[in-house]
Amino acid sequence: MSHARLQVISKIMDVYRPSAVVLQCGADSLAGDKLGCFNITMNGHAHSVQFLRSFNVPLILLGGGGYTVKNVARTWTYETACALGVEKDIDLNLPWNEYFEWFGPRYRLEVPENNMDDLNIKDGSLDKVRFNALHQLAQLPCAPSVAMHDVPRESLGKHLGLEVEEDREDSGMDDLDRRLARKQTFPTTFCLRWT
């Protein structure tokens, strides 16, 4: 992970102070991807997982993207090892399996870089994004959050007086249905949103 991204993620973690992080590990940024136009190695991609893991907050990893299946499989395998903290203990030589021939010619857990130019460095666009992100994060007076609110137990239409109350006897609900529906509304329910 580049120094610019480390700075931005560190600042985000400092400003927002999340109690958990969901990391979407889209693999279309890997070198050799059929649709992506980046040149990130497996180790570079996995560094995001290692870096976020260093903050010691609960971390959920999600897959997504990636159109060179053998490289996606390699990277998500390695990132799972990183999430578990065992990446130094695994053998990078792939064991034989029914899909072994897909991973040739080296048969290793690796996605090396290719000869693609890094245009982010040449035109300075990565530095611009980093500068703008850090500037905007510095403007936040405190960790953005939303207080917990009780979720209304009635529909918005009924709350606003736009719905006509159905006759209880004609609603098609028997006594058991009404008791179950009433029981489900007793516990206080909260909705927590990040804005």
N, CA, C and O of each residue as an XYZ file, in Angstrom:
780
protein
N       0.859     -1.167      0.000
C       0.000      0.000      0.000
C       0.903      1.227      0.000
O       1.868      1.299      0.760
N       0.584      2.176     -0.848
C       1.435      3.354     -0.968
C       1.356      4.210      0.298
O       0.410      4.115      1.079
N       2.363      5.032      0.471
C       2.434      5.933      1.621
C       1.218      6.864      1.660
O       0.692      7.160      2.733
N       0.774      7.322      0.486
C      -0.383      8.227      0.421
C      -1.620      7.546      0.979
O      -2.366      8.148      1.751
N      -1.844      6.290      0.594
C      -3.031      5.581      1.089
C      -2.913      5.305      2.582
O      -3.910      5.373      3.301
N      -1.713      4.996      3.057
C      -1.529      4.778      4.498
C      -1.894      6.028      5.280
O      -2.541      5.946      6.324
N      -1.480      7.186      4.777
C      -1.808      8.450      5.446
C      -3.309      8.673      5.517
O      -3.834      9.064      6.559
N      -4.001      8.425      4.409
C      -5.448      8.669      4.363
C      -6.173      7.690      5.270
O      -7.040      8.099      6.042
N      -5.842      6.421      5.198
C      -6.523      5.414      6.036
C      -6.240      5.679      7.512
O      -7.143      5.562      8.340
N      -5.014      6.031      7.850
C      -4.675      6.351      9.243
C      -5.513      7.513      9.749
O      -6.029      7.481     10.866
N      -5.644      8.548      8.912
C      -6.434      9.718      9.300
C      -7.913      9.358      9.435
O      -8.580      9.830     10.355
N      -8.431      8.531      8.530
C      -9.829      8.089      8.625
C     -10.053      7.325      9.928
O     -11.046      7.553     10.620
N      -9.141      6.425     10.263
C      -9.278      5.652     11.498
C      -9.205      6.576     12.718
O      -9.903      6.356     13.708
N      -8.369      7.594     12.644
C      -8.230      8.537     13.746
C      -9.475      9.415     13.904
O      -9.935      9.647     15.022
N     -10.013      9.896     12.796
C     -11.161     10.808     12.849
C     -12.453     10.058     13.173
O     -13.212     10.484     14.043
N     -12.708      8.954     12.488
C     -13.976      8.245     12.667
C     -13.982      7.308     13.869
O     -15.043      7.033     14.430
N     -12.806      6.810     14.275
C     -12.685      5.873     15.398
C     -13.732      4.755     15.316
O     -14.533      4.592     16.237
N     -13.730      3.986     14.226
C     -14.759      2.951     14.071
C     -14.581      1.826     15.083
O     -13.466      1.516     15.503
N     -15.695      1.225     15.461
C     -15.633      0.073     16.358
C     -15.494     -1.216     15.566
O     -15.258     -2.273     16.152
N     -15.634     -1.154     14.249
C     -15.425     -2.293     13.353
C     -15.190     -1.746     11.951
O     -15.615     -0.637     11.629
N     -14.517     -2.527     11.127
C     -14.231     -2.127      9.747
C     -14.663     -3.253      8.822
O     -14.368     -4.422      9.069
N     -15.365     -2.889      7.753
C     -15.702     -3.830      6.689
C     -14.831     -3.446      5.500
O     -14.936     -2.338      4.974
N     -13.975     -4.366      5.082
C     -13.038     -4.099      3.991
C     -13.453     -4.911      2.774
O     -13.448     -6.142      2.813
N     -13.806     -4.233      1.707
C     -14.180     -4.894      0.469
C     -12.909     -5.062     -0.341
O     -12.321     -4.079     -0.791
N     -12.483     -6.301     -0.530
C     -11.202     -6.614     -1.178
C     -11.401     -6.882     -2.667
O     -11.145     -7.988     -3.142
N     -11.851     -5.883     -3.391
C     -12.033     -6.033     -4.836
C     -10.697     -6.290     -5.502
O      -9.740     -5.541     -5.308
N     -10.634     -7.357     -6.292
C      -9.363     -7.793     -6.857
C      -9.166     -7.363     -8.298
O      -8.249     -7.851     -8.958
N      -9.999     -6.461     -8.809
C      -9.781     -6.005    -10.179
C      -8.623     -5.022    -10.285
O      -8.271     -4.589    -11.383
N      -8.037     -4.672     -9.159
C      -6.858     -3.803     -9.168
C      -5.558     -4.601     -9.270
O      -4.476     -4.018     -9.330
N      -5.660     -5.927     -9.289
C      -4.462     -6.769     -9.371
C      -3.796     -6.679    -10.740
O      -4.461     -6.463    -11.753
N      -2.482     -6.847    -10.758
C      -1.748     -6.918    -12.018
C      -2.306     -8.071    -12.844
O      -2.590     -9.148    -12.319
N      -2.456     -7.833    -14.132
C      -2.920     -8.887    -15.030
C      -4.423     -9.096    -15.029
O      -4.902    -10.046    -15.649
N      -5.194     -8.233    -14.349
C      -6.636     -8.400    -14.361
C      -7.175     -8.114    -15.759
O      -6.675     -7.232    -16.457
N      -8.194     -8.863    -16.161
C      -8.730     -8.719    -17.512
C      -9.446     -7.392    -17.737
O      -9.495     -6.907    -18.867
N     -10.005     -6.791    -16.679
C     -10.716     -5.521    -16.836
C     -10.023     -4.355    -16.143
O     -10.057     -3.229    -16.640
N      -9.397     -4.615    -15.002
C      -8.751     -3.546    -14.253
C      -7.508     -3.050    -14.965
O      -6.923     -3.765    -15.778
N      -7.109     -1.840    -14.663
C      -5.925     -1.279    -15.339
C      -4.886     -0.827    -14.318
O      -4.180      0.158    -14.536
N      -4.796     -1.550    -13.205
C      -3.793     -1.247    -12.201
C      -2.730     -2.329    -12.227
O      -2.826     -3.266    -13.020
N      -1.759     -2.222    -11.409
C      -0.633     -3.142    -11.452
C      -0.248     -3.545    -10.033
O       0.933     -3.545     -9.685
N      -1.229     -3.884     -9.221
C      -0.958     -4.190     -7.816
C      -0.632     -5.674     -7.665
O      -1.331     -6.535     -8.200
N       0.423     -5.951     -6.940
C       0.806     -7.331     -6.679
C      -0.083     -7.915     -5.587
O      -0.807     -7.190     -4.905
N      -0.018     -9.230     -5.430
C      -0.776     -9.877     -4.362
C      -0.337     -9.335     -3.002
O      -1.178     -9.049     -2.150
N       0.953     -9.194     -2.798
C       1.458     -8.688     -1.515
C       1.031     -7.240     -1.280
O       0.688     -6.871     -0.157
N       1.049     -6.424     -2.324
C       0.604     -5.042     -2.188
C      -0.876     -4.959     -1.856
O      -1.286     -4.152     -1.022
N      -1.670     -5.785     -2.503
C      -3.112     -5.825     -2.245
C      -3.375     -6.281     -0.817
O      -4.217     -5.712     -0.122
N      -2.662     -7.299     -0.384
C      -2.855     -7.854      0.960
C      -2.359     -6.912      2.048
O      -2.759     -7.037      3.205
N      -1.495     -5.975      1.689
C      -0.989     -5.036      2.690
C      -2.122     -4.212      3.289
O      -2.029     -3.780      4.438
N      -3.200     -3.986      2.521
C      -4.366     -3.278      3.053
C      -4.955     -4.041      4.237
O      -5.308     -3.446      5.255
N      -5.057     -5.352      4.096
C      -5.587     -6.187      5.179
C      -4.643     -6.129      6.381
O      -5.087     -5.951      7.515
N      -3.352     -6.277      6.131
C      -2.374     -6.250      7.221
C      -2.391     -4.908      7.945
O      -2.330     -4.859      9.174
N      -2.473     -3.819      7.181
C      -2.465     -2.489      7.777
C      -3.708     -2.266      8.632
O      -3.597     -1.814      9.772
N      -4.894     -2.577      8.099
C      -6.113     -2.390      8.882
C      -6.152     -3.321     10.088
O      -6.684     -2.952     11.135
N      -5.603     -4.506      9.958
C      -5.549     -5.432     11.086
C      -4.707     -4.852     12.225
O      -4.949     -5.158     13.393
N      -3.721     -4.018     11.891
C      -2.838     -3.439     12.907
C      -3.567     -2.471     13.843
O      -3.034     -2.125     14.897
N      -4.769     -2.030     13.479
C      -5.530     -1.124     14.342
C      -6.279     -1.868     15.443
O      -6.858     -1.242     16.331
N      -6.272     -3.179     15.391
C      -6.900     -4.027     16.417
C      -8.382     -3.711     16.630
O      -8.856     -3.662     17.765
N      -9.100     -3.499     15.542
C     -10.560     -3.389     15.600
C     -11.120     -4.574     14.825
O     -10.467     -5.072     13.908
N     -12.307     -5.031     15.174
C     -12.894     -6.139     14.411
C     -12.912     -5.808     12.916
O     -13.254     -4.696     12.511
N     -12.539     -6.790     12.120
C     -12.369     -6.597     10.684
C     -13.135     -7.676      9.935
O     -12.941     -8.868     10.173
N     -14.003     -7.251      9.032
C     -14.750     -8.179      8.178
C     -14.247     -7.975      6.759
O     -14.217     -6.849      6.262
N     -13.849     -9.065      6.103
C     -13.381     -8.987      4.722
C     -14.464     -9.485      3.780
O     -15.105    -10.504      4.037
N     -14.660     -8.760      2.691
C     -15.596     -9.159      1.649
C     -14.852     -9.220      0.332
O     -13.976     -8.395      0.072
N     -15.189    -10.180     -0.491
C     -14.629    -10.239     -1.833
C     -15.403     -9.309     -2.744
O     -16.374     -8.677     -2.328
N     -14.969     -9.233     -3.985
C     -15.676     -8.416     -4.963
C     -14.729     -8.047     -6.079
O     -13.550     -7.788     -5.838
N     -15.228     -8.020     -7.284
C     -14.387     -7.651     -8.413
C     -13.277     -8.659     -8.640
O     -13.094     -9.587     -7.852
N     -12.557     -8.474     -9.697
C     -11.478     -9.380    -10.056
C     -11.919    -10.316    -11.151
O     -12.846    -11.104    -10.965
N     -11.259    -10.237    -12.305
C     -11.737    -10.953    -13.478
C     -10.699    -11.899    -14.061
O     -10.892    -12.441    -15.149
N      -9.607    -12.097    -13.350
C      -8.659    -13.157    -13.684
C      -8.733    -14.123    -12.515
O      -8.062    -13.941    -11.499
N      -9.550    -15.146    -12.666
C      -9.956    -16.004    -11.554
C      -8.772    -16.581    -10.777
O      -8.806    -16.616     -9.547
N      -7.736    -17.031    -11.470
C      -6.614    -17.646    -10.746
C      -5.902    -16.633     -9.841
O      -5.405    -17.006     -8.778
N      -5.846    -15.362    -10.244
C      -5.205    -14.351     -9.399
C      -6.104    -13.936     -8.235
O      -5.618    -13.648     -7.141
N      -7.406    -13.909     -8.474
C      -8.349    -13.615     -7.398
C      -8.257    -14.699     -6.329
O      -8.198    -14.397     -5.137
N      -8.247    -15.954     -6.754
C      -8.159    -17.077     -5.806
C      -6.876    -17.002     -4.995
O      -6.897    -17.198     -3.779
N      -5.765    -16.722     -5.655
C      -4.488    -16.601     -4.948
C      -4.551    -15.480     -3.901
O      -4.181    -15.671     -2.743
N      -5.024    -14.319     -4.333
C      -5.002    -13.150     -3.464
C      -5.937    -13.315     -2.276
O      -5.557    -13.003     -1.148
N      -7.150    -13.800     -2.508
C      -8.078    -13.961     -1.386
C      -7.611    -15.048     -0.427
O      -7.883    -14.976      0.772
N      -6.912    -16.050     -0.940
C      -6.328    -17.058     -0.057
C      -5.278    -16.411      0.835
O      -5.261    -16.611      2.049
N      -4.409    -15.635      0.211
C      -3.348    -14.975      0.980
C      -3.922    -13.947      1.959
O      -3.449    -13.839      3.090
N      -4.936    -13.196      1.531
C      -5.530    -12.196      2.418
C      -6.267    -12.845      3.592
O      -6.320    -12.273      4.680
N      -6.827    -14.015      3.383
C      -7.423    -14.744      4.500
C      -6.346    -15.104      5.510
O      -6.558    -14.985      6.717
N      -5.190    -15.545      5.021
C      -4.067    -15.845      5.918
C      -3.624    -14.578      6.654
O      -3.290    -14.635      7.837
N      -3.620    -13.432      5.959
C      -3.248    -12.162      6.600
C      -4.252    -11.779      7.678
O      -3.864    -11.317      8.751
N      -5.530    -11.966      7.405
C      -6.565    -11.629      8.378
C      -6.421    -12.484      9.629
O      -6.704    -12.029     10.737
N      -5.982    -13.719      9.449
C      -5.787    -14.631     10.580
C      -4.418    -14.466     11.232
O      -4.159    -15.032     12.295
N      -3.544    -13.693     10.596
C      -2.200    -13.488     11.138
C      -1.266    -14.657     10.937
O      -0.308    -14.818     11.693
N      -1.524    -15.484      9.926
C      -0.678    -16.663      9.695
C       0.027    -16.610      8.339
O       0.515    -17.632      7.856
N       0.083    -15.431      7.727
C       0.667    -15.334      6.391
C       2.126    -15.757      6.324
O       2.594    -16.168      5.262
N       2.860    -15.667      7.433
C       4.273    -16.075      7.437
C       4.430    -17.577      7.630
O       5.517    -18.125      7.448
N       3.340    -18.237      7.998
C       3.399    -19.672      8.289
C       2.937    -20.547      7.133
O       3.049    -21.770      7.212
N       2.424    -19.958      6.071
C       1.902    -20.788      4.985
C       2.953    -21.006      3.906
O       3.848    -20.183      3.719
N       2.832    -22.116      3.207
C       3.728    -22.448      2.101
C       3.210    -21.773      0.845
O       2.055    -21.978      0.470
N       4.028    -20.981      0.192
C       3.611    -20.273     -1.008
C       3.581    -21.169     -2.246
O       3.055    -20.770     -3.285
N       4.137    -22.370     -2.142
C       4.023    -23.348     -3.222
C       2.656    -24.001     -3.105
O       2.302    -24.531     -2.051
N       1.891    -23.963     -4.182
C       0.527    -24.469     -4.141
C       0.500    -25.990     -4.060
O       1.263    -26.658     -4.758
N      -0.357    -26.539     -3.228
C      -0.501    -27.995     -3.170
C      -1.263    -28.484     -4.395
O      -2.013    -27.727     -5.011
N      -1.071    -29.733     -4.741
C      -1.802    -30.269     -5.870
C      -3.284    -30.303     -5.543
O      -3.679    -30.636     -4.426
N      -4.101    -29.952     -6.532
C      -5.560    -30.044     -6.414
C      -6.120    -30.208     -7.815
O      -5.364    -30.175     -8.786
N      -7.412    -30.381     -7.938
C      -7.996    -30.647     -9.251
C      -7.887    -29.463    -10.221
O      -8.090    -29.641    -11.422
N      -7.573    -28.271     -9.732
C      -7.414    -27.100    -10.592
C      -5.954    -26.666    -10.708
O      -5.664    -25.550    -11.139
N      -5.054    -27.540    -10.327
C      -3.629    -27.210    -10.250
C      -3.100    -26.597    -11.545
O      -2.332    -25.636    -11.495
N      -3.498    -27.135    -12.711
C      -2.947    -26.656    -13.982
C      -3.318    -25.198    -14.269
O      -2.632    -24.543    -15.053
N      -4.381    -24.675    -13.657
C      -4.758    -23.275    -13.860
C      -3.699    -22.312    -13.332
O      -3.593    -21.179    -13.800
N      -2.923    -22.766    -12.360
C      -2.016    -21.875    -11.642
C      -0.587    -21.920    -12.173
O       0.324    -21.402    -11.528
N      -0.379    -22.524    -13.329
C       0.947    -22.579    -13.942
C       1.303    -21.236    -14.553
O       0.422    -20.388    -14.692
N       2.521    -21.009    -14.914
C       3.590    -22.007    -14.930
C       4.358    -22.119    -13.615
O       5.166    -23.035    -13.464
N       4.132    -21.216    -12.661
C       4.952    -21.247    -11.438
C       4.300    -21.996    -10.290
O       5.003    -22.450     -9.387
N       2.990    -22.139    -10.291
C       2.253    -22.886     -9.265
C       2.559    -22.385     -7.860
O       2.820    -23.156     -6.936
N       2.517    -21.072     -7.739
C       2.805    -20.444     -6.447
C       1.686    -19.488     -6.064
O       0.907    -19.042     -6.906
N       1.629    -19.188     -4.780
C       0.684    -18.210     -4.252
C       1.326    -16.839     -4.426
O       1.939    -16.298     -3.505
N       1.168    -16.286     -5.641
C       1.762    -14.985     -5.959
C       1.042    -14.365     -7.151
O       0.536    -15.069     -8.025
N       1.007    -13.057     -7.170
C       0.559    -12.288     -8.336
C       1.616    -11.202     -8.497
O       1.553    -10.164     -7.838
N       2.593    -11.444     -9.380
C       3.661    -10.442     -9.533
C       3.201     -9.269    -10.382
O       2.221     -9.364    -11.122
N       3.927     -8.158    -10.263
C       3.614     -6.997    -11.096
C       4.002     -7.287    -12.541
O       4.783     -8.196    -12.818
N       3.446     -6.503    -13.450
C       3.836     -6.638    -14.847
C       4.525     -5.349    -15.291
O       4.946     -4.554    -14.451
N       4.640     -5.142    -16.563
C       5.403     -3.978    -17.050
C       4.533     -2.743    -17.308
O       4.943     -1.845    -18.043
N       3.348     -2.691    -16.716
C       2.457     -1.542    -16.900
C       3.019     -0.312    -16.185
O       3.539     -0.416    -15.074
N       2.911      0.845    -16.828
C       3.356      2.097    -16.210
C       2.365      2.535    -15.137
O       1.157      2.358    -15.300
N       2.864      3.103    -14.046
C       2.009      3.651    -12.996
C       1.744      5.114    -13.331
O       2.569      5.983    -13.050
N       0.593      5.378    -13.928
C       0.264      6.739    -14.352
C      -0.118      7.636    -13.186
O      -0.117      8.858    -13.329
N      -0.446      7.058    -12.035
C      -0.763      7.869    -10.859
C       0.441      8.693    -10.422
O       0.289      9.826     -9.965
N       1.610      8.140    -10.558
C       2.829      8.841    -10.167
C       3.184      9.902    -11.213
O       3.603     11.008    -10.872
N       3.014      9.553    -12.474
C       3.426     10.457    -13.548
C       2.611     11.748    -13.579
O       3.180     12.826    -13.755
N       1.288     11.659    -13.410
C       0.484     12.882    -13.513
C       0.157     13.512    -12.162
O      -0.480     14.564    -12.108
N       0.581     12.884    -11.083
C       0.368     13.446     -9.759
C      -1.049     13.333     -9.228
O      -1.375     13.955     -8.217
N      -1.906     12.547     -9.891
C      -3.304     12.472     -9.464
C      -3.449     11.827     -8.091
O      -4.346     12.197     -7.333
N      -2.602     10.886     -7.760
C      -2.677     10.244     -6.450
C      -2.366     11.250     -5.341
O      -3.011     11.237     -4.293
N      -1.395     12.109     -5.563
C      -1.073     13.151     -4.575
C      -2.215     14.138     -4.399
O      -2.458     14.615     -3.290
N      -2.917     14.448     -5.483
C      -4.061     15.359     -5.401
C      -5.185     14.741     -4.570
O      -5.792     15.415     -3.738
N      -5.455     13.470     -4.799
C      -6.504     12.785     -4.042
C      -6.126     12.742     -2.563
O      -6.961     13.004     -1.698
N      -4.865     12.410     -2.272
C      -4.397     12.357     -0.885
C      -4.535     13.714     -0.211
O      -5.036     13.802      0.910
N      -4.097     14.766     -0.880
C      -4.177     16.117     -0.322
C      -5.622     16.492     -0.020
O      -5.922     16.970      1.074
N      -6.518     16.280     -0.979
C      -7.929     16.646     -0.791
C      -8.580     15.832      0.324
O      -9.339     16.375      1.126
N      -8.293     14.554      0.377
C      -8.882     13.701      1.419
C      -8.400     14.137      2.802
O      -9.208     14.265      3.722
N      -7.100     14.365      2.961
C      -6.571     14.778      4.256
C      -7.102     16.158      4.648
O      -7.392     16.407      5.818
N      -7.227     17.048      3.670
C      -7.767     18.384      3.950
C      -9.213     18.289      4.434
O      -9.577     18.935      5.417
N     -10.026     17.505      3.769
C     -11.427     17.375      4.155
C     -11.573     16.679      5.506
O     -12.428     17.064      6.303
N     -10.762     15.674      5.773
C     -10.801     14.995      7.074
C     -10.411     15.949      8.204
O     -10.955     15.871      9.306
N      -9.471     16.846      7.926
C      -9.035     17.807      8.952
C     -10.129     18.808      9.299
O     -10.090     19.416     10.368
N     -11.105     18.987      8.412
C     -12.187     19.943      8.649
C     -13.286     19.386      9.555
O     -14.128     20.146     10.034
N     -13.292     18.089      9.796
C     -14.327     17.496     10.647
C     -14.032     17.809     12.110
O     -12.938     17.508     12.588
N     -14.985     18.409     12.834
C     -14.730     18.795     14.221
C     -14.687     17.609     15.192
O     -14.051     17.690     16.243
N     -15.359     16.516     14.843
C     -15.352     15.338     15.714
C     -15.722     14.125     14.879
O     -16.044     14.237     13.696
N     -15.671     12.979     15.510
C     -16.003     11.748     14.797
C     -17.464     11.782     14.369
O     -18.352     11.845     15.219
N     -17.728     11.741     13.060
C     -19.121     11.750     12.602
C     -19.854     10.506     13.091
O     -19.305      9.405     13.104
N     -21.084     10.703     13.484
C     -21.864      9.598     14.016
C     -23.323      9.995     14.022
O     -23.664     11.163     13.832
N     -24.161      9.036     14.238
C     -25.592      9.290     14.390
C     -26.016      8.612     15.677
O     -25.677      7.454     15.924
N     -26.753      9.335     16.490
C     -27.243      8.757     17.735
C     -28.224      7.642     17.421
O     -28.806      7.589     16.338
N     -28.395      6.752     18.390
C     -29.347      5.671     18.203
C     -30.756      6.219     18.404
O     -31.010      6.986     19.333
N     -31.660      5.819     17.527
C     -33.037      6.281     17.580
C     -33.979      5.086     17.611
O     -33.707      4.045     17.013
N     -35.076      5.254     18.310
C     -36.099      4.229     18.320
C     -36.721      4.160     16.937
O     -37.076      5.190     16.364
N     -36.855      2.957     16.396
C     -37.475      2.771     15.095
C     -38.987      2.795     15.282
O     -39.508      2.053     16.115
N     -39.705      3.625     14.531
C     -41.164      3.679     14.690
C     -41.792      2.308     14.461
O     -41.369      1.545     13.593
N     -42.808      2.021     15.259
C     -43.468      0.732     15.157
C     -44.630      0.753     14.174
O     -45.220     -0.289     13.887
N     -44.961      1.932     13.659
C     -46.048      2.033     12.702
C     -45.496      2.543     11.380
O     -44.409      3.118     11.326
N     -46.248      2.327     10.329
C     -45.790      2.773      9.018
C     -45.761      4.296      8.964
O     -46.430      4.970      9.747
N     -44.987      4.821      8.042
C     -44.899      6.268      7.872
C     -46.264      6.840      7.481
O     -46.657      7.905      7.959
N     -46.973      6.133      6.618
C     -48.302      6.592      6.207
C     -49.258      6.684      7.377
O     -50.013      7.650      7.492
N     -49.231      5.687      8.246
C     -50.117      5.708      9.415
C     -49.691      6.821     10.371
O     -50.538      7.522     10.925
N     -48.394      6.983     10.563
C     -47.883      8.031     11.448
C     -48.324      9.422     10.974
O     -48.640     10.292     11.786
N     -48.341      9.617      9.662
C     -48.730     10.917      9.101
C     -50.240     11.048      8.920
O     -50.725     12.083      8.464
N     -50.987      9.990      9.280
C     -52.443     10.042      9.167
C     -52.942      9.845      7.762
O     -54.060     10.251      7.444
N     -52.137      9.227      6.900
C     -52.529      9.037      5.507
C     -53.176      7.681      5.252
O     -53.782      7.480      4.199
N     -53.062      6.760      6.182
C     -53.640      5.425      6.009
C     -54.896      5.301      6.842
O     -55.006      5.868      7.929
N     -55.834      4.555      6.314
C     -57.067      4.269      7.046
C     -56.848      2.991      7.835
O     -56.381      1.993      7.287
N     -57.178      3.016      9.102
C     -57.027      1.843      9.969
C     -57.943      0.733      9.481
O     -59.139      0.944      9.280
N     -57.374     -0.448      9.292
C     -58.178     -1.598      8.874
C     -58.993     -2.100     10.048
O     -58.580     -2.005     11.204
N     -60.133     -2.624      9.734
C     -60.963     -3.241     10.761
C     -60.267     -4.516     11.215
O     -59.946     -5.377     10.396
N     -60.035     -4.638     12.511
C     -59.298     -5.788     13.059
C     -59.926     -7.120     12.642
O     -59.207     -8.073     12.343
N     -61.227     -7.192     12.621
C     -61.898     -8.451     12.315
C     -61.775     -8.812     10.845
O     -61.800     -9.991     10.495
N     -61.642     -7.813      9.981
C     -61.589     -8.077      8.551
C     -60.159     -8.170      8.022
O     -59.967     -8.321      6.815
N     -59.171     -8.086      8.875
C     -57.793     -8.051      8.410
C     -57.254     -9.407      8.008
O     -56.156     -9.497      7.458
N     -58.003    -10.462      8.271
C     -57.527    -11.795      7.923
C     -56.598    -12.386      8.963
O     -56.036    -13.461      8.755
N     -56.430    -11.694     10.083
C     -55.559    -12.190     11.148
C     -56.412    -12.836     12.232
O     -57.432    -12.287     12.652
N     -55.983    -13.995     12.671
C     -56.680    -14.583     13.811
C     -56.011    -14.101     15.093
O     -55.047    -13.337     15.038
N     -56.500    -14.530     16.221
C     -56.005    -14.065     17.512
C     -54.512    -14.370     17.682
O     -53.766    -13.539     18.200
N     -54.077    -15.554     17.250
C     -52.661    -15.921     17.373
C     -51.788    -14.977     16.542
O     -50.738    -14.535     17.009
N     -52.219    -14.662     15.300
C     -51.468    -13.730     14.464
C     -51.332    -12.366     15.144
O     -50.254    -11.771     15.139
N     -52.430    -11.871     15.732
C     -52.396    -10.567     16.401
C     -51.460    -10.585     17.601
O     -50.711     -9.633     17.820
N     -51.501    -11.671     18.383
C     -50.611    -11.753     19.553
C     -49.149    -11.810     19.129
O     -48.302    -11.167     19.748
N     -48.841    -12.574     18.077
C     -47.458    -12.641     17.601
C     -46.998    -11.292     17.062
O     -45.871    -10.872     17.323
N     -47.855    -10.614     16.318
C     -47.500     -9.298     15.786
C     -47.270     -8.302     16.913
O     -46.343     -7.495     16.854
N     -48.111     -8.356     17.938
C     -47.976     -7.458     19.082
C     -46.690     -7.768     19.835
O     -45.992     -6.848     20.260
N     -46.361     -9.052     20.008
C     -45.153     -9.444     20.734
C     -43.903     -8.929     20.024
O     -42.938     -8.538     20.680
N     -43.910     -8.926     18.697
C     -42.741     -8.476     17.951
C     -42.526     -6.984     18.072
O     -41.425     -6.506     17.797
N     -43.541     -6.223     18.475
C     -43.361     -4.775     18.590
C     -42.941     -4.345     19.981
O     -42.602     -3.178     20.178
N     -42.951     -5.258     20.967
C     -42.599     -4.863     22.327
C     -41.132     -4.516     22.516
O     -40.844     -3.489     23.130
N     -40.176     -5.321     22.019
C     -38.784     -4.950     22.267
C     -38.447     -3.620     21.587
O     -38.935     -3.327     20.496
N     -37.621     -2.835     22.239
C     -37.189     -1.583     21.644
C     -36.184     -1.903     20.563
O     -35.240     -2.662     20.781
N     -36.389     -1.326     19.405
C     -35.508     -1.562     18.254
C     -34.767     -0.278     17.942
O     -35.341      0.809     18.020
N     -33.527     -0.392     17.597
C     -32.735      0.781     17.278
C     -32.162      0.667     15.878
O     -31.908     -0.430     15.380
N     -31.967      1.790     15.268
C     -31.351      1.853     13.949
C     -30.105      2.710     14.083
O     -30.179      3.851     14.538
N     -28.976      2.176     13.694
C     -27.718      2.916     13.765
C     -27.225      3.133     12.355
O     -27.059      2.171     11.605
N     -26.984      4.383     11.974
C     -26.526      4.697     10.624
C     -25.232      5.499     10.704
O     -25.049      6.323     11.600
N     -24.356      5.247      9.767
C     -23.157      6.083      9.609
C     -23.460      7.071      8.522
O     -23.953      6.703      7.456
N     -23.168      8.327      8.782
C     -23.354      9.332      7.730
C     -22.029      9.952      7.375
O     -21.967     10.824      6.508
